[in-house]
Amino acid sequence: MDNSRLWKSVLSELELTVSRPIFKTQFSGSVLLSYENGVATVGLSNPMVRTMVETRYYSLVKSVLDHHTKENTSVVFVVLPKKDNVSDRPAGPLFETAATTPDPSAAARKLHLKPELTFRDFAVSSTNQIAYAAATAVAQSPGSAYNPLFFYGGVGVGKTHLMQAVANEALQKKPNTRIVYCMGEEFLNEIIEAIQTKSARQFKQKYRSAQILMVDDVQFIAGKQTAQEEFFHTFNAVLREGGQVILTSDRPPGEISRLEDRLRSRFEGGLIVDINQPDFELRAAIVNIKSKNLGLSVPPEAAQMIAANTTDARAIEGLLRRLSTELFTGKSAITADLVSQVLKHHPGAASSQGTNRKTSPHEILEAVANHYSVRPSTLKGPKRDRPIARPRQVIMYLCKVEMGLTLDDIGGLLGGRDHTTVMHGVETITRELSTNNRLRSDVEEIKNKLWVIK
């Protein structure tokens, strides 16, 4: 059996063994580079994937290889070299011009879409798997798979990415597809302008002739009588002509206050999908994808630290852009130390966005004390043994990262501790969150009790 066939058999078995998101992000791009003398050399897409596969799936890969080769194999994981996109490009006519084939990227930008928001660059896990499947189904058959398709969830969970991925896929197949993309607030403003300038006819033509109509944050039209009236007729016109409607909101239709019943009924007539906050593994995959798109080289330890101390894709991108700026100011490379320094001056990077109640420092103290079964007075006291020091450091971390308190204020909360002690505590938790599963679970559980996510 040659290497290609052997690895295809291995991947087929792995796909049945691990979850679909794990297979897609960790194994789908892998290659068996060689198999000699019982040693299999497997190429993976990047350093972070290699680290995660080596640490979590080495035994699984080895056992599957053993089964197919009937040998006691050893597995070596390496990073595949980047492909030269120019050399891979097929040769075309000598005098081919841009006008010969419409450029999907140019078409996307003209429609105020981001060409880089594609399915290929969307990381998938259990938190967004259903949404991803629904979006790809709609992209394959707009107007017939799920219509309308309604995504809802908090900030930075990927609603806009999936919506625009559908549009970009459609433009790849047919660059002249009539697509309208706008924000709910933008739709409202255009109606007002159309009334003022007596251009309602042009407005209706633009929206009602769309083959794919996409409205981001549609909840903004709720309570606006004229906007809801026009959107109702626009919605009906698009569906009547076989077009696709995709909507996003921060909440499901049933919870959008002052939304007309007839619109709520229309929104609920298709598929409604909740997209949850990304888990650690998904955030790590997002770090990998976004750093690659930004042209940044982020080592695995630093990538895991970013994933452990952020909450969503937007926070990750913001942090990566800050790191990119650091490189321009003279830093030679992105390291775990640099990430730690940036996180220290980036309060709120891991904040609980979308919460519906505030929390005080004393509530954090009480919550951590209850979680670790320690008295609050003990955490303020002089004891430094580990069962006391660890909860105290968690308090320091939450007060600094979640609430942005000063080091002196945090020290005062904990019995007048020096700011250097607090700084050390914050840095310790920041680092260990990327590797210590138990600590990460503790911190997430405490945060869930303190902040009720919408």
Long-range contacts (C-beta under 8 A, 24 or more apart in sequence): 1-68, 3-32, 3-33, 3-34, 3-35, 4-32, 6-32, 6-35, 6-68, 6-69, 7-31, 7-32, 7-42, 9-68, 10-61, 10-64, 10-65, 10-68, 13-64, 13-67, 13-68, 14-60, 14-61, 14-64, 17-60, 17-64, 18-57, 18-60, 19-126, 20-124, 20-129, 21-124, 21-125, 21-126, 21-129, 21-282, 22-125, 22-281, 24-124, 25-49, 25-123, 25-124, 25-125, 25-281, 25-285, 26-52, 26-53, 26-57, 27-53, 29-80, 31-80, 33-78, 35-69, 35-73, 38-69, 38-71, 38-72, 38-73, 38-74, 39-73, 39-74, 39-75, 39-76, 40-65, 40-73, 40-74, 40-75, 40-76, 41-76, 41-78, 42-75, 42-76, 42-77, 42-78, 43-77, 43-78, 43-79, 43-80, 44-77, 44-78, 44-79, 44-80, 45-79, 45-80, 46-79, 46-288, 46-292, 47-79, 47-299, 47-300, 48-284, 48-287, 48-288, 48-298, 48-300, 48-303, 48-304, 49-288, 50-77, 50-78, 50-79, 50-300, 51-300, 52-281, 52-284, 52-300, 53-77, 102-175, 102-176, 103-175, 104-168, 104-171, 104-172, 104-175, 107-171, 107-175, 107-176, 108-167, 108-168, 108-171, 111-167, 111-179, 111-180, 111-181, 112-181, 112-182, 113-164, 113-167, 113-168, 113-171, 113-179, 113-181, 114-164, 115-168, 116-293, 117-160, 117-161, 117-164, 117-165, 117-168, 118-165, 118-168, 118-169, 119-165, 119-169, 121-289, 121-293, 122-158, 122-161, 122-162, 122-165, 123-278, 123-282, 123-285, 123-286, 123-288, 123-289, 124-282, 125-278, 125-279, 125-281, 125-282, 125-285, 126-279, 127-157, 127-275, 127-276, 127-277, 127-278, 127-279, 127-282, 128-157, 128-158, 128-162, 128-275, 128-276, 128-278, 128-282, 130-273, 131-158, 131-159, 131-162, 131-273, 131-275, 132-162, 134-271, 134-273, 135-162, 135-163, 135-165, 135-166, 138-166, 138-244, 138-246, 139-165, 139-166, 139-169, 139-170, 142-166, 142-170, 142-211, 142-212, 142-243, 142-244, 143-211, 143-242, 143-243, 143-244, 144-242, 146-270, 146-271, 147-239, 147-244, 147-245, 147-270, 148-235, 148-239, 148-244, 148-245, 148-246, 148-247, 148-266, 148-267, 148-269, 148-270, 148-271, 149-244, 149-245, 149-246, 149-247, 149-270, 149-271, 149-273, 150-246, 150-247, 150-248, 150-249, 150-252, 150-253, 150-267, 150-268, 150-270, 150-271, 150-272, 150-273, 151-246, 151-247, 151-248, 151-249, 151-273, 151-275, 152-248, 152-249, 152-250, 152-251, 152-252, 152-272, 152-273, 152-274, 152-275, 153-250, 153-274, 153-275, 153-276, 153-277, 154-250, 154-277, 154-312, 154-353, 154-354, 154-453, 154-454, 155-250, 155-312, 155-314, 155-353, 155-354, 156-311, 156-312, 156-313, 156-314, 156-315, 156-353, 157-275, 157-276, 157-277, 157-278, 157-312, 157-313, 158-275, 158-278, 158-313, 159-216, 159-248, 159-275, 160-216, 160-248, 161-313, 162-275, 163-214, 163-216, 163-246, 163-248, 164-214, 166-212, 166-214, 166-244, 166-246, 167-212, 167-214, 170-211, 170-212, 177-211, 177-212, 178-209, 178-210, 178-211, 178-212, 179-210, 179-211, 179-212, 179-214, 180-206, 180-207, 180-210, 180-212, 180-213, 180-214, 181-214, 181-215, 181-216, 182-214, 182-215, 182-216, 183-215, 183-216, 183-217, 183-220, 184-215, 184-216, 184-217, 184-218, 184-219, 184-220, 184-221, 185-217, 185-220, 187-215, 187-220, 187-221, 187-227, 187-231, 188-220, 188-221, 188-224, 188-227, 191-226, 191-227, 191-230, 195-226, 203-230, 204-230, 204-234, 207-234, 207-237, 207-238, 208-233, 208-234, 208-237, 208-238, 209-241, 210-238, 210-243, 211-243, 211-244, 212-243, 212-244, 212-246, 213-238, 213-243, 213-244, 213-245, 213-246, 214-245, 214-246, 214-247, 215-245, 215-246, 215-247, 215-248, 216-248, 217-248, 217-249, 217-250, 218-247, 218-248, 218-249, 218-267, 219-249, 219-250, 219-251, 219-256, 219-259, 222-256, 222-257, 222-258, 222-259, 223-257, 223-258, 223-259, 228-259, 228-260, 228-263, 231-263, 232-260, 232-262, 232-263, 232-266, 235-263, 235-266, 236-266, 245-270, 250-354, 250-454, 251-454, 277-311, 277-312, 277-453, 278-311, 278-312, 278-313, 280-307, 280-308, 280-440, 283-307, 283-308, 283-310, 283-311, 283-312, 283-316, 286-313, 286-316, 287-316, 287-320, 290-316, 290-317, 290-320, 291-320, 294-320, 294-321, 294-324, 296-320, 296-323, 296-324, 296-327, 296-334, 297-333, 297-334, 298-323, 298-334, 299-334, 299-335, 299-336, 301-336, 301-434, 302-334, 302-335, 302-336, 302-338, 302-339, 304-434, 304-435, 305-336, 305-339, 305-340, 305-343, 305-430, 305-431, 305-433, 305-434, 306-339, 307-434, 308-430, 308-433, 308-434, 308-440, 309-343, 309-349, 309-350, 309-401, 309-430, 309-433, 309-434, 310-349, 310-350, 311-350, 311-351, 311-352, 311-353, 312-353, 315-349, 315-350, 315-353, 318-349, 319-343, 319-346, 319-349, 322-346, 336-431, 340-427, 340-430, 340-431, 343-401, 343-430, 344-400, 344-423, 344-426, 344-427, 344-430, 347-400, 347-401, 347-403, 347-404, 348-401, 348-402, 348-404, 349-401, 350-401, 350-402, 351-401, 351-402, 352-402, 352-447, 352-450, 352-451, 352-453, 354-453, 354-454, 355-451, 355-452, 355-453, 355-454, 356-452, 356-453, 356-454, 357-451, 357-452, 359-402, 359-403, 359-450, 359-451, 361-399, 361-403, 361-405, 361-409, 361-410, 361-413, 362-413, 363-450, 364-395, 364-398, 364-399, 364-402, 364-403, 364-450, 365-395, 365-413, 365-414, 367-446, 367-449, 367-450, 368-394, 368-395, 368-398, 368-446, 371-442, 371-445, 371-446, 371-449, 372-442, 379-414, 379-415, 380-413, 380-414, 380-415, 381-415, 382-415, 392-425, 393-425, 393-426, 393-428, 393-429, 394-429, 394-439, 394-442, 394-443, 394-446, 396-422, 396-425, 396-426, 396-429, 397-425, 397-426, 397-429, 397-430, 397-443, 398-443, 398-446, 398-447, 398-450, 400-426, 401-426, 401-430, 402-447, 402-451
